[in-house]
Amino acid sequence: RFAEMERMEVGDAEGLRRYVARVADIVREYIARLAQIPAPRRTTRVTLNVLARELSPQSLDRLRTLLDAADFVKFARHVPPEEAARRCLKQARELSAELSAELADELQRR
């Protein structure tokens, strides 16, 4: 899915907002599969509270930063520069690798 996002044209302000929102949706869907929680239907705060017991403080902080930025775009209608939107995708890709390792370890301990 990230590769698909890399090829996506963002275009205008609405395209940039949709792009960032889609990146966050992909991360939330990934978390839902890995952690077996309904992250796409939960608020950022609730999702982070649930994951606080399972992620390192560094990963939790990176996830918070990414989701808060996406929420700002989605709910405050902020229009990020295209460079920032593309950076969001890069951060999401890196974060997904971290989350995969940490959540897999946590699930094995259960």
C-alpha positions as CSV (number, residue, x, y, z in Angstrom):
1,R,0.0,0.0,0.0
2,F,2.9,2.4,0.7
3,A,4.2,1.8,-2.8
4,E,0.8,2.8,-4.2
5,M,0.9,6.0,-2.1
6,E,4.3,6.9,-3.4
7,R,3.0,6.9,-7.0
8,M,-0.1,8.8,-6.1
9,E,-0.6,12.3,-7.5
10,V,-1.6,14.7,-4.8
11,G,-2.6,17.7,-6.9
12,D,-4.5,20.5,-5.0
13,A,-5.1,21.2,-1.4
14,E,-7.9,18.7,-1.1
15,G,-5.6,16.0,-2.7
16,L,-2.9,16.8,-0.1
17,R,-5.4,16.4,2.8
18,R,-6.7,13.1,1.3
19,Y,-3.2,11.9,0.9
20,V,-2.2,12.5,4.5
21,A,-5.5,11.0,5.7
22,R,-5.0,7.9,3.6
23,V,-1.5,7.5,5.0
24,A,-2.9,7.6,8.6
25,D,-5.7,5.2,7.6
26,I,-3.1,2.7,6.3
27,V,-1.2,2.9,9.6
28,R,-4.4,2.5,11.6
29,E,-5.4,-0.6,9.5
30,Y,-1.9,-2.0,10.0
31,I,-2.2,-1.5,13.8
32,A,-5.6,-3.2,13.8
33,R,-4.2,-6.3,12.1
34,L,-1.1,-6.5,14.2
35,A,-2.5,-5.5,17.7
36,Q,-5.9,-7.0,17.1
37,I,-7.7,-3.7,18.1
38,P,-10.2,-1.7,16.1
39,A,-7.8,1.2,15.6
40,P,-9.5,2.6,12.5
41,R,-12.7,3.1,14.5
42,R,-11.0,4.6,17.6
43,T,-9.7,8.1,18.3
44,T,-6.0,8.7,18.3
45,R,-6.0,9.1,22.1
46,V,-7.8,5.8,22.7
47,T,-5.6,4.0,20.2
48,L,-2.4,5.4,21.9
49,N,-3.7,4.5,25.4
50,V,-4.3,0.9,24.3
51,L,-0.9,0.6,22.7
52,A,1.0,2.3,25.6
53,R,1.4,-1.1,27.3
54,E,2.7,-2.7,24.1
55,L,5.1,-0.2,22.4
56,S,8.3,1.4,23.4
57,P,8.0,5.1,24.5
58,Q,9.9,6.0,21.3
59,S,7.6,4.2,19.0
60,L,4.5,5.4,20.9
61,D,5.8,9.0,20.5
62,R,6.5,8.6,16.8
63,L,3.0,7.1,16.3
64,R,1.5,10.0,18.3
65,T,3.3,12.6,16.2
66,L,2.1,10.9,12.9
67,L,-1.5,10.5,14.0
68,D,-1.7,14.0,15.6
69,A,-0.4,15.5,12.4
70,A,-3.0,13.6,10.3
71,D,-5.8,14.6,12.7
72,F,-4.7,18.2,12.3
73,V,-5.0,17.9,8.5
74,K,-8.3,16.0,8.7
75,F,-10.2,17.9,11.4
76,A,-8.6,21.4,11.3
77,R,-8.5,21.3,7.5
78,H,-4.8,22.1,7.6
79,V,-3.1,21.9,4.1
80,P,0.4,20.6,4.5
81,P,3.0,21.4,1.9
82,E,3.5,18.5,-0.5
83,E,7.0,17.8,0.9
84,A,5.5,17.4,4.4
85,A,2.8,15.1,3.1
86,R,5.4,12.9,1.3
87,R,7.6,13.0,4.5
88,C,4.5,11.7,6.4
89,L,4.5,8.6,4.1
90,K,8.2,8.0,4.7
91,Q,7.7,8.2,8.5
92,A,4.7,5.9,8.3
93,R,6.7,3.3,6.4
94,E,9.5,3.4,8.9
95,L,7.1,3.4,11.8
96,S,5.2,0.4,10.4
97,A,8.4,-1.6,10.5
98,E,9.0,-0.7,14.1
99,L,5.5,-1.5,15.1
100,S,5.6,-4.8,13.4
101,A,8.6,-5.9,15.4
102,E,7.4,-4.6,18.7
103,L,3.8,-5.8,18.4
104,A,4.9,-9.2,17.1
105,D,7.1,-9.6,20.2
106,E,4.3,-8.5,22.5
107,L,1.8,-11.0,20.9
108,Q,4.3,-13.8,21.4
109,R,4.5,-12.9,25.1
110,R,0.7,-13.2,25.5
